[in-house]
Amino acid sequence: MKSRSQSTRNSVDATANYSALKEDHFAIGDTVNGVSVRQSKWVDWNRYTDELSYAQAMRATLVSQGFDPGLGMLVDTSRNGWGGTARPTAPGPGSTVDTYVNGGRPQAAPAAGIDAYVWIKPPGESDGAGDEIPNDEGKGFDRMCDPTYTGNARNGNSMSGALPDAPISGQWFSAQFQELLKNAHPAL
């Protein structure tokens, strides 16, 4: 008899980006004043509101297309929290889809079809610098890592929200790590 590790394969979801693991405060089918939550800036036309529902749906699709039924998903949860004092506890006011969605957004135990929650992109690892930094790795800067970047039409000209003084991608970024610790949910 094969052990579970011998008979299953894994797929990884949500690496290096952030999203709620489980959205408890609104559903993809919700509307506000006749406008779908899919049109909110946070959901941005996606068909899923969180990583768990997306990973489970992707797994079901893969299995239906012939992948091993023992397929298990890994979900990167290294950056999925929204902690600190700004953590939502319910949907926001129903005046617009953005206020409704931004009122609520994460859990830490595997679910059906999920083998494990993992940290693929380690907390404290820089996504990239907002300014050009001379380096021997050939890495440039990333406008979305620049705290002064005012966005573009695709993101509604929203500020990046980036922390200042980030090192090049892959380097230790103490300020980002400290912010993750401060905003962890549950609190550390």
C-alpha positions, -999 to 999 in steps of 0.1 A, spaced: 0 0 0 14 34 -10 16 61 17 -2 93 11 30 111 2 38 85 -24 5 87 -42 -3 124 -42 10 153 -61 7 189 -50 -1 222 -67 7 256 -50 -15 286 -50 -10 323 -40 28 324 -40 43 358 -34 10 378 -34 -15 384 -8 -52 376 -4 -74 364 24 -73 327 30 -110 326 38 -134 354 32 -160 354 60 -178 387 54 -190 387 18 -196 363 -10 -188 365 -48 -225 366 -55 -232 396 -33 -243 429 -49 -245 464 -36 -270 488 -52 -272 464 -81 -234 463 -86 -215 429 -82 -187 427 -56 -166 414 -86 -165 450 -97 -149 462 -64 -112 472 -65 -103 444 -41 -120 415 -60 -111 431 -93 -134 409 -115 -120 377 -100 -145 348 -96 -133 340 -61 -131 361 -30 -104 341 -12 -75 317 -18 -93 287 -2 -123 287 -25 -100 293 -55 -76 265 -46 -105 240 -40 -121 250 -73 -88 247 -92 -82 213 -76 -117 201 -86 -111 213 -122 -77 196 -124 -91 163 -111 -120 165 -136 -94 170 -164 -76 138 -155 -52 147 -127 -47 122 -99 -78 123 -75 -53 123 -46 -41 158 -57 -36 180 -28 -32 218 -28 -6 239 -10 -17 275 -2 9 301 5 -3 319 36 28 339 43 11 372 35 -26 366 36 -35 383 69 -51 416 75 -44 421 112 -38 450 135 -64 476 144 -77 478 108 -88 441 107 -125 440 95 -150 422 116 -180 424 92 -189 437 58 -186 474 54 -215 498 47 -236 489 17 -232 522 -1 -208 510 -27 -192 477 -36 -158 490 -25 -169 501 10 -188 468 14 -159 446 3 -132 466 22 -152 461 54 -143 425 56 -114 401 46 -81 351 70 -77 308 96 -50 283 100 -60 247 95 -61 227 62 -95 222 46 -109 197 21 -85 192 -8 -58 213 9 -27 194 21 -10 222 39 -7 259 43 29 269 37 52 299 35 66 299 0 75 336 0 90 341 34 78 370 55 105 396 55 117 389 20 116 420 -1 93 421 -32 116 447 -47 129 482 -44 109 513 -53 141 530 -64 170 519 -86 196 503 -63 230 493 -77 235 455 -74 254 427 -90 222 406 -95 209 427 -124 177 436 -105 159 468 -113 132 486 -94 94 479 -93 70 508 -94 45 489 -72 72 489 -45 75 527 -46 55 543 -18 50 574 -39 36 556 -69 1 568 -76 -10 538 -95 -25 535 -130 -59 532 -147 -60 494 -140 -59 498 -102 -80 529 -101 -50 552 -97 -46 539 -61 -14 544 -42 9 513 -39 8 512 -1 45 501 -2 68 506 26 97 530 20 134 520 16 128 484 5 159 465 -7 161 447 -40 138 416 -43 148 386 -23 168 406 3 158 408 40 134 437 46 132 441 84 105 469 83 82 446 62 87 417 87 80 439 116 48 451 100 37 415 94 43 407 131 24 438 142 -6 430 119 -7 392 125 -41 376 130 -43 360 154 -20 384 172 15 372 181 
